[in-house]
Structures are given as C-alpha cells and as structure tokens.
C-alpha cells in the first residue's frame, strides 16, 4: 500500500547527544568528512569492530586479529555496509585460522555492537552484554556506524546465557586492542565526540559543532561520529563550525594537511582466546561490487509535493534523481462515476503534463485496492468473472488509454495489493478470469504494453503463493510493492531487502518483476531513521544490479513526506488510526514536507546510486 499500510530506540540515544559548544570562540571552515576512507597510521591502527578492505578482502578486526568475510552475501546479510569499510594494510595483523565469516545466518563475531528492539548489546564470548546508556557505549569505544542488527543466532546466545551485568564505563570485558595507536589523533575531516560534544578534526586542532542545525547543514551523519581518543582530547579547540549556506564553499579556507604519523610503541600480537571452528580457514578474496550500468532499466519516483505545493518544482526534483517514470493510480469507481459515464480530470491533466516533461507513466486502474473492491456501485453484487463486469471494465480502460494518448505508458496494473480482498472473498479463480480477459482485450490494441496486477511482496511469498503463481502465469509480468515492515508497522532491518528480492526472483523464475512501489519510512516511532532509509535505498540498487535482467522497473515511494491532514485521510480510507501506521505513511518520503522541504539521507543515497549507474 502506498499507503499500506519498543521503545528506547537507537535513534533516541543518538538524539540525546548534546552540543554544548556555545562558549567556544568562532573558528575555521572544515575539510569535508567524506574526503578520506583510508586509515594507515601505526602498526595496528584499527580498533576492534573495524571493517577493513586489504587488497580486495574485507576483514573484521578483533584486537590484533583479522577475521575474513568469505563472500559478499555473508557481509550484506549480517547487516554490514560498504560505506563503513576503510581501505588499509593489515600486514601486521594475525589471520584467524579457525574462524571465518561465511554465512549471513551465523552469529556476529565477538566484539560486535548489536541492536535488538532498541537496545544495544556487546557481543562477547560470555554472551550478549546489555548497554545501559549512550555514555557507557561511547566510553567503551563504541561508534554508531559499527552497530548492526542482531540476528537469530545472536539471540539464541542471548536467550541461552545467564543474566549478565550490564556494561560498565571502561568495562574490562570489552575487547581491547592494546596495539591501537591512541597517541595519534583522528584525521582532519573526521567527526569525534568528547564528553557529549561533537567536534570536527581540522589540521590545526578541532572545532566544536554548536547545534544539530549546523551538523545537518553539512550533510553529516551521527553514524560517522567516533569516540575521541586520548590524542584527540589534547587538540586545541580552534573555534565553532559555522552553518553551511548556499554561498559556503565545500573546500576549506586554508590548505589542511593531516598530522604526521607517530611511531607506536612495540606491540604484542595476540589472538582471541577462543573461536568457533569452521571448515574454510583460508577464504578466497572478495571484491567490492561495481555499480552496473542502467542499460534498459527504468527508474521511477512517486511525485508528492512539499508544503509549498509546487508540483512543477517537485517534478524537477524527481528528474534530478534520475526518474524517468511517474505513477498514476486511480480507482475504477473514481473514473466511472455512473454506468458508462467517465468523469476524472486527472487523466487529461497527466496526459498533457507528463508528455511535456518527457516522463513515462505507469498506470494503475484498480478494480481492487488493498481494502476492498472499487467497482461501480451497480456492479458490486456481481462476481469478478461476470461477463457484464468485465465488459464494463474493458470499455472504461479503453477510455483511460484514449485519454493518455500523448504519453508513453510503462505498464498497466488492473488492481493493487489484492490479498486482503481475495483472501476474505475467496474469489481467486474469478479474479484470474477477470485479469486474463482484460489483459487479452488490452493487448489487442497495445501489444507491447505489459499488463498484470499488483500484489505486496510478502503476500507473493506467503501462504497464498500457490494462488499467485497460478494467476501470474497468465500475466505479462509480476507487479509488486515492497515495504519491509513488521506487523505493527515498525521497520525491518534494511538488509532484509537483499534476501527478500532474491527469494522473489527465485520463486518467480519465469517472469520479469516490476516494483511499482518501494519505500522505507524514517520516523523514529517506527524504529527507523534517515540512516536506515539510506541503507535500504543502497540495498535496493545492489539487488537491482544482481537481477538487472529480471527487474525492468523500480519506483520509489514517495518523493516527499506527507502532511498530517493527508495522512489522516489515508487513515480514514484504510480504516487504520494506529500511530505507527500514520507515521509510516507520513515519513515515507525521500525529502521532508514543511516549507520547500529538505533532502533526507535517502534522497542523497538514491541520487548517488542512480548517477553511478548512468541515470
């Protein structure tokens, strides 16, 4: 449903960080924090939990031991992101000889920071240790970007273990890497937190960040803030970072050089005292996937407007992201308002506007939409396979296609997210007859237009998948919507997209798959964040590359968040007033709603991923 439609969350913890820097003198411009992803100082420069790419193989660092990932599926499936991998030499680290990371279903390695239902845990050989506060997390060297979601194997350890004392400040149970060079400060451009204040490292010291507004204006993410080390604490505070404006340059006002590397004291290489045994101690190197050229694939964005209600401006934003396709979704009874009378101006408006914009249109004329039938009232008592009902739909769809004679049509869906209605009514075969007859009718005049119906991805893989496979056998393609949510509308981990799409492509091996709607909310009420949405977007593109020959089209929902009043309307339409449901709908956008809106991290991620592939 585009509308379709625990908790001390990690997000709450993140926002609890304060920025008490107002008393620091005004200072310098910064060097972009994205400028470097390489770390090489010292013999053992990486702390436990760091992900390092050394000559094409990615390793998880535990003290002075490097643990290899043997395949990309394990890496992604365990929730790790390539954005958090640094490049560097691990020549002084000892290779783990009895343990490797081989599967997405195994437990995370010791030394991992894990999140489960809003609580952070530290993975240790004795079990999962609860983290009571953000202060304790930071004091033990935790960094937000290293947190991943706990999986089933981790939780089995948690449930089977004894009640462990929660983590304490500077807890001895945290795996210490005594070889880490604490005498070397972080590099210029990196972000650190020291006693609750976030600083930007510069060539001349460190600058305080006085507010979240300033922090966000530079595009920073809390996930990239690292705990200050002892060397960072000795750096001179040179000023306060100013708010970035349109006239502010993205380069520093002065040339900034990284501090000279310092030689660390002699080190003693150690390995973890105990590790699980696996059968693949010397894995083959894995390489970072390269984005695949777009080829014939089509990208769409469902256009919604900000508070200023400028649709032309919103369309330009969608095209800025690389969008080539927009969606037009209408219920049958909103088009045929009485028998044989068609009265919906949106068709003609879309025809003129989108043709002028050079955008293709995905058309969804819904006989069924999620919560029920939308046939004209005089047909409501007829079975879906009734010849009179089918004839009326065919005449109506001919009218719609005639109204859209200027635009290029991408696909036609005859109904949307049909599972609730078909499950309750039992009209599976009746619906099959309806869709088959209408498809054949449309193909007579539009032979190259893909015609099918739309179902939610979880339903396609659920208890009714046998029905769906039979129905789609007669259709041109599988049309689906995808929002990875729990039953209470809280989000699932973004990494689940990799598995879900793989399972869908495998299940429907003989059909192309069109993703009519793909979305991920950002509201903390739904246990989400902008960071999670951005990761989800990246995972969608990664899967799309993998199955580029099977997925011709993906459309993201929505361009911008929705207003409270529109969400109230959706809640009434779907007869769901739950707060999580409403927040899910409200925060699906890639941009914020108020005023002229601002780009979320998901917007930036989508723009970057699309551009890398040629959109």
N, C-alpha and C positions, 0 to 999 in steps of 0.2 A: 504494500500500500504505500503510495507515495505518502500519503497519509496511510500508515499502517501501524497500519499501526498495529542495606548495608551501608549507618554508613559513615565511618570515618575514612574518607577516601584519600587516596594518594594526592588527589587534586587539592583537597582541603589542606593537607600538610604542606603542599607546595605554596599555596597562597598565604600560609601562615608565616612565611618568611617576611621579615621586615627590612626596611631600607633606611635606618637612622643615620643618614649622612648629611643632614641639612647644615651642620656646623662646619663642614669641610670647605675649604676655600675653593673658589671657582678654578677650573683647570683646563686640560687639553682635550683635543679631539682624540678619537680612538682609532685603533687599527682593526679592521674587520675581523671578527672572531672566526669567520669561515675561511680565513686565509690559509690556515695550516691544519692538516690532519696527520702530521708526522711527528713522532717523538723519538729521539735517539740518544738523549744525554745519559751518560753513565753506563756502567757495565750491566746493571739490572734496573732499567728506568721505569718498568711498568708494574703497577701495583696489582694485587690480587683482584681478579674480576675483569681486567682489561682485555679487550679483544684486539689482537694484533695480526696483521697480514704480513708475513715474512716470505717474500718471493713466491706469492701465489697461494700459500697455505694459510688459513686462518686458525689461530690458536686462542684458547682461553688460558689466561695466566693464573697460576696458583703459586704464590710465593716465588720461587725461582724455577718453577717447573712450567713447561709449555705443553698444553693438552690440545691435540689437534681435532678439528672437525673433519670428518671423513667425507662429507657430502653436503651439498647446499640445502637439501631438503631437511636435514637434521638442524642445520643452522637456523633456517627460517622457521621451521616447525617448533623450535624451542623458544621462539619469540625474539631472537636477536635481529638487529638491524645493521645493514652495511654502513649506515650513516655513523655508527658508533665504532667502526673498525679504524684503527690507526695503522699506518704503514711504518715498519721499523725492523731493525735487525734483532734477532733473538739468539745470536751465536753463542752467548754465554749462558743461556738457559738450558736446563736439562730436559730432554724429551721424556714424556711419560711413556713408560714401556709396558705397563699393564692396564692402561685405561685410555680410551679414546671416545670421542663424542660421535656416535654412529647413527643415532636414531632420534626422531622427534618425540618418541614415546618414553625415552629413558629419563630418569631424574636429572635435574640440572647438576653440574659439578659443584663440589664443596667450594665455598667462598662466593656463591651467588647470592644476590639480593632478590628475593621473590615477593610477589604481591598476590594476596588471596583475599577476596571480599573486603578490600580496602585496608587490610593490614599488611605491613611489610614484615618479612621473615628473613633471617640469615641462615643459609644452608651450611650445616656443619656435620661432621661425622657422627655427632651425638644426636642429631635430629634438626628440626627447624626451630630456630630461636626467635621468638617474637620481639619486635622492635617497638617500644612503647611511645616514642616521640621522634619528631624530626631532629631535635637537638641530639639525641642519642645516635640517631642514624648518621648525622654529619660528623659527630665526634669519633665515630668508628671508621671514618674514611669513606662512607657511603656517598655515591653520586647518583643522581636521579636517572641519568641516562643508562645506568647499568641495571636498573630494575626490570625484571621480566615477570610474566605471569607464571604462577605455579601450575604445574600440570598434575595429572592423576598420579604419576609415580612419586612426585614430591609429596602429595597429600597423603599417600599411603605411609610414607615415613612419618609425617606429622601425626597421623591418627594412631599409628602403632607405637610411637615413642612415649616416654614418660613426660610428665609435666616439667618442662624446663624453665628455669628462671629467665625472665625477660632479659634482653641485652642491657648491659650497664655502660655508662660512659667509659671509653677506652677499655673495652672488655677484652680480657686475655683470650677469650675463645675465638675472637676474630683472627683469621689467618694473617699474620704479619709478614710482610716481606722486608726483612731487615736489610736487604740489599737495595731497596729503593732509595734513590738519592734525594733525601729530604733537604739537603743543602742547596739544591738547585730549584729556583723558583719556576713557576709556570711561565710559558712563553707569552710574549706580547700578543694581545688579541684574545686570550683565554679569559674566562669568567671564573671567579672564585667566590666562596662565601666564608666570611670570618666573623664569628660571633653574631650571626644573623644579618650582617650587612654584605651585600653583593658588590664586588669590585671588578673593574676591567684592568687586566695587566697591561701596562704600557712599557716602552723602552726605559722610561725614566722613573718607574715606580708602579703605583696603582691608583686608579680613580674610583671614587665612590659613585654608585648609581642611586640617585636620591628618591626615585619613585618607580612604581610599576609602569606609569605612563612613559617615562624616559626609557625604561628597559624594553618595552614593547615597540617603541618608535624605531629602534634599531633592528627590529626583527629577531631579537634574542629569544631563546627558549630556556625555560627553567631546567629542562633535562640536560642542558650542556653546562650547568653551573657545577664546579668541582670544589671539593673541600680544600681550604687553604692549608698548605704545609708550613713548616717552620720557617722556610726561606721566604715564602710569600709574606709572612707576618712581619718580617723585618723591612719590607719595601716601604719607601716613603709614600705617603698619601699626597698626591700632587694636585688634587682638585676634584671637581664633580663633573660627571659626564652630562653634557647639555642635551636637551630634547632635539632629536633629529627632525629637521624640517625639509621641505622640498628644495631649499637652497643649500642645505648642508651637503658637503661632498662625502663620497663614500671612501675617500682616502684620507690618511692622517695629514694634519697640517705640517708635520715635520717628518723626515725620514726616520723610521724607528728600526733599530737593529736588535735582534734577540740577544739576551745576555750571554756572555761567554760560558761555555760548558765548564763545569768544575769536576775535577777528578774525584771520584768517590773513594772512600776508604776500602781496604781489602775486604773481599766478600767471601762468605762460605756458602756454597751451593747446597741446598737441601731439597728434598722431595717430600710430598705428603706422606704421612706415616702409614696410611692405609688407603688402598684404592680398589674399586671393583675390577674384576678380571674380564677382559673382552678378547675376542678372537682376532682382532685387527689392530695390532700394536703399531704397525708402520703403514698408515694410510697413504693413498695417493694424494698429491696436492689437489686442491680445488681452486678454481679461479672465480673472480668476481664476474657475474653476468653482465654482458654488454647490452644496452637497450637495442631492441630490434626495430628497424625502420618500419614506419607505419604501413607501407605498402597500400593495399586496398582497404584497410580497416577504416571505420568511421567512428568519430568521437562526437558525442552529444552532451549538452548541458541543458537541464530543465531551467528555463529562464524565469526567475522571480525578481521582483523589484525591491529596492530599499524603501525607506520611509519617504523619500522624495518622489517616488512613483514615476520615475523616468524610465520607460520601457526601452526606448532607443539607447539610452546610456547603458542599461543592463544588457542589452543585446551586444553592444560593443565589448562589454566585459567578457561575455561568453565567448565571443570570437577571439578575444585576446588570449583566452585559454586554449584556443585551437578548435573550438566547437564548429562542426560542420552541419550538425543536425539538431533540430528542436522537436519537442513532442507537442502534440495536440490531442488532448484526451477529452472526450465528450460522452455522456450517457445517451443511449438511444432515445429515451423519453424526453431529453432536453433538446432533441432535434425534431422529432416527430411529435409535435405538441397535441395534435388530434389526428385521426386517421387520414393519412395522405397529405397532411399539412406540415410543412417543414419551416421552422422559424428559429434559426440560430445564426446570428450575425457573425459569430466567431470564425466561421469557415471562410467567408469572403474577406474578412479582415486579415486572416492568416495568409490567404492566397496572395493578396497584394503586398503585405509587409514582408513576408519571408522570401518571396520571389525577388523583391527588390534588394534584400540583404544577401541573396545568393545562398540561402540556407535550405537544406533538405528538411522534410517533415516526416516524422514518424506519427502515424495516425492510429489512435485507439478509440474505436466507436463501440462502447460497452453495452452489450446485452446483459451482462452480469458484471458487477463490480464489487468484489470483496464481501460486502454486507448484504447482497441480495440481487434480485432481478431488477432490470431497468427497462423492461419492455413497456410500450404504451399501455395505458390502463385498460383499454378494451381487449388487450391480448393477455392480460395477467393470468387468466384461468386456463390458457392453452398450454399444452406440453411444448417443450422447446423444439421437438421434431415435427410439430404440426405444420403442414404444408402452407397454411394461411399465414402463420407467423413467419416462416422462412421467406415467403414471397414478399411480405411487408418489409422485412429487413433488407432483402435484395434491392427493392425499389428505393428504400431510404439510403442505402450505401451508394447506389448509383448517383443519387442526388449529391451526396457528400463528395464523391470523386469528381463530379462535374464542377462543383464549387471550387475545387482545388486544382484547376486546370493549368495554372501557371507555375506551380511548384513541382520540384522533383520529390516524389514520395520514396521514402526509405523502406517502409514496411507498414503493413496494416494488421492490427490486432482486433479481434472480434469480441473479446471480453477480457477482463482483468482480474487476476488473483481469485480464481473461481472456486477454490477448495471449500470455503465455508458454505457456500450455497449448494454445491454439488454433493457435499458430504451430508448435509441435512435433508436435501430433497431426494437424493438417490438418482438424479437424472443424468447419470454418466453417459449411458448409451444415447439418450435423447439429445444431449449436448453434442455428442460425437456426430450424430446425423445432421444437426444444425450447422456445425462448423464445416463439415465436409461439403454440404450443399452450397453454403455461402462461398467457400473457397473456390469451388468449381465455377460458380457464377462470376466471381470477380476475375478469375484467371482468363475467362473468355475475352475480356476487354483489356486486361492489364496482365499479360502473360509473364512479365518479368518482375512483378511486384510480389515480394514474399508475404504470404498470408498465413496467419496462425492465431492462437490465443495465448494469453499470458497467465503464468502461474508463479507463485512465490517459490524460490529455490528450495527452502526446507520442505515444502509440500511435494516437490518433484522427487525428493529422496526419502520421503516419509512413508507412512503406512498405505498410501494410495498410489504408490509409484507404478504399480501394475496397470491401473486405470490410465494414468498419464501416458505411459509408454504406448498403450494401445491408441489413445487419442492422437498423440503426436505422430504416430506412424502415418497418418493420413494428412498431416500438415506439412508445409514447406520447411519449417524450422521450429525449434524450441524457443519460445519467448519467455523471459523470466524477469523477476525483480529480486533484488538481494539487499537485505538489511540484516547484518549479523547481530541479532538481539536475543536476549533471554525472554522467558515468558512474561516477566514483569517489565519489559522494555528497557532494562539496563543492557549495556552493550556487552558483547562477547569480545574476547581479545582480538585485535586486528589481524593477528597471524592466522586466525581460523579461515580467512579468505583463501589462502593458498590451498588448504585441504578441501574446502567446500567446492571450489571451482574445479579442482582436479576430479573430485568424486562425480560432479555433474557431467563433465566432459566424458568421463569413463562410462557412466550409466547410459548416456545418450550418444553412443559412439558413431551412430549413423546419421546424425543430424547436426547442422550448424546451430549455434546458440546465440541469440540476440539478448543482451542485457538491457531491457527497456528502462530499468531504474536500478541504480546502485547508490547507496547512501549510508552515512555513518554520522550520528549526531555528536555534538560536542558538549552537551550540558553535563555538569557535574552531578546533577540529580540522577542522571542515567549512568553514573560511574564512568563518565567519559571526559574527554579533554580535546583541545585542538591538536595536541601531540598525537593522540590516538587516531584522530581522523586523518592526519597527515600520513601516518604509518599505514593506515588502511588504504589510502589512495595509492601509495607506492606498491603495496602488495597486489592491488588490482592490476596495475600496469605490469608488474613482474609476471603474474599469472597470464595476462593477456599475451605477453611475449611468448610464453611457453606454448600457448594454444592459439597462436596467431592465425592458423589455417582453419580453426574451428569456430572462432568468435569474430564475426564480421563487424559487430557494433556493440558499443557500451555507452550508456548515457548516465551521467551523474546527477543526483538529486540533492539539493537544489543549488542554484547559484547563490542565493542569499537566504538568510533566516526568515522566518515568517513573523508577522505581527501577532500580538496576543489576541486581537479580535479575529483574525483569520484562523488561528488555532482553535479558538472557541467554536468557530463554525465547523471545522473539521471534527471536533469532539462531538458536536451535535449530530453530524452526518453519520459518524461511526458509532454513536451512542456509547462513547467511552469518555469519561471525565477524569480518569486517573491522572495524577500529577506527572508521573513518569511518561505516560503516553503523550501528554500535551508538550512536555519538554523535549521528548524525542522528535515530535513534529516541528516544534519551534526552531530547534537548533541544528536541523539537517543541512543548512546552507554552508557554502564554502566561504561566504562573507557574512558580516554582521548586518543587522537590519537598521538600527537607528540612523537618522540623518541620511547621508550619502553612503554610509557603510564603510567598513574597513575589511581588508583581506585577512582571512584566517590562515593559519599554517597549512591547512588543507588546500587552499587556493594556490598558495605558493608551490606546494608539492605537486599539484596537478599541472600547473604551468611548466614547472621544470621537467617533469616526466614526459609531458606531451611534446615539449620542444626538443627533448633529446631524441625523440623518435621521428621528428620531421613534421609535426603539426604546427 
